[in-house]
Amino acid sequence: MATRKSNRVRVGPQGRIVIPAHIREAAGIKPGDTLILLEEDGQISLHTDESIWRKIREGVPPVAPGVSVVDELIAERREEARRESMELEAARADRRVG
């Protein structure tokens, strides 16, 4: 589990805050970096582009080397179409019998 550290910061007159140096260093934030600010249920969090991409990659299953994701997707769609075709034929056969 990730460790949490808290720091008290003051919001300036133009809505600016200063991120303490030790937090910037730990997060790998450098001057000029763009951060993503997320708000959820009144809570805000700052994320680097890399941290967002890392979270996205964690949610995507790994692909074996040499395997084409496109070919896998096409194969899945063809199998789905084959199943739908079989279901349609079964429904037609049921109507003929019934």
C-alpha positions as CSV (number, residue, x, y, z in Angstrom):
1,M,0.0,0.0,0.0
2,A,1.2,3.5,-0.8
3,T,2.4,5.7,2.0
4,R,0.5,8.9,2.6
5,K,2.1,12.1,3.7
6,S,0.2,15.3,4.5
7,N,1.4,18.9,4.3
8,R,-0.4,22.1,5.1
9,V,-0.3,24.6,2.2
10,R,-1.9,28.0,1.9
11,V,-4.0,29.0,-1.1
12,G,-2.7,32.4,-2.5
13,P,-4.9,35.3,-3.7
14,Q,-5.0,33.9,-7.2
15,G,-5.8,30.4,-6.2
16,R,-2.2,29.2,-6.4
17,I,-0.6,26.7,-4.0
18,V,3.1,25.8,-3.6
19,I,3.9,22.1,-3.7
20,P,6.6,21.5,-1.1
21,A,10.0,20.6,-2.6
22,H,10.2,17.1,-1.0
23,I,6.8,16.2,-2.5
24,R,7.8,17.5,-5.9
25,E,11.0,15.5,-5.8
26,A,9.3,12.3,-4.6
27,A,6.7,12.6,-7.4
28,G,9.3,13.5,-10.0
29,I,7.7,16.9,-10.7
30,K,10.0,19.4,-12.4
31,P,9.5,23.1,-13.3
32,G,7.4,23.4,-16.4
33,D,5.7,20.0,-16.0
34,T,2.0,19.9,-16.7
35,L,-0.1,18.2,-14.0
36,I,-3.6,16.7,-14.1
37,L,-5.9,17.8,-11.3
38,L,-8.7,15.5,-10.6
39,E,-11.7,16.3,-8.4
40,E,-13.9,13.6,-6.9
41,D,-16.4,14.0,-4.1
42,G,-14.8,17.3,-3.0
43,Q,-11.3,15.8,-2.9
44,I,-8.6,17.0,-5.3
45,S,-5.5,15.1,-6.4
46,L,-2.6,16.0,-8.7
47,H,-1.2,13.5,-11.1
48,T,1.7,13.6,-13.5
49,D,1.2,12.3,-17.0
50,E,3.4,9.3,-16.2
51,S,1.3,8.4,-13.1
52,I,-1.9,8.5,-15.2
53,W,-0.4,6.3,-18.0
54,R,0.8,3.9,-15.3
55,K,-2.7,3.6,-13.9
56,I,-4.1,3.0,-17.4
57,R,-1.5,0.4,-18.2
58,E,-2.3,-1.4,-14.9
59,G,-5.9,-1.8,-16.1
60,V,-4.9,-3.3,-19.5
61,P,-4.0,-7.0,-19.7
62,P,-0.5,-7.6,-20.9
63,V,0.0,-8.7,-24.5
64,A,2.4,-11.5,-25.3
65,P,5.4,-10.5,-27.5
66,G,4.7,-11.1,-31.2
67,V,0.9,-11.1,-30.7
68,S,-1.1,-8.6,-32.7
69,V,-3.8,-7.0,-30.6
70,V,-5.6,-6.1,-33.8
71,D,-5.6,-9.8,-35.0
72,E,-7.0,-10.8,-31.6
73,L,-9.7,-8.2,-31.8
74,I,-10.7,-9.4,-35.3
75,A,-10.8,-13.0,-34.2
76,E,-13.0,-12.1,-31.2
77,R,-15.4,-10.2,-33.5
78,R,-15.5,-13.0,-36.0
79,E,-16.3,-15.5,-33.2
80,E,-19.0,-13.2,-31.9
81,A,-20.5,-12.9,-35.4
82,R,-20.4,-16.7,-35.8
83,R,-22.3,-17.2,-32.5
84,E,-24.9,-14.6,-33.4
85,S,-25.4,-16.3,-36.8
86,M,-25.9,-19.7,-35.1
87,E,-28.4,-18.1,-32.7
88,L,-30.3,-16.5,-35.6
89,E,-30.4,-19.9,-37.4
90,A,-31.6,-21.6,-34.3
91,A,-34.4,-19.0,-33.9
92,R,-35.4,-19.4,-37.5
93,A,-35.5,-23.2,-37.1
94,D,-37.7,-22.8,-33.9
95,R,-40.1,-20.7,-35.9
96,R,-40.3,-23.3,-38.6
97,V,-41.0,-26.1,-36.1
98,G,-43.4,-24.1,-34.0
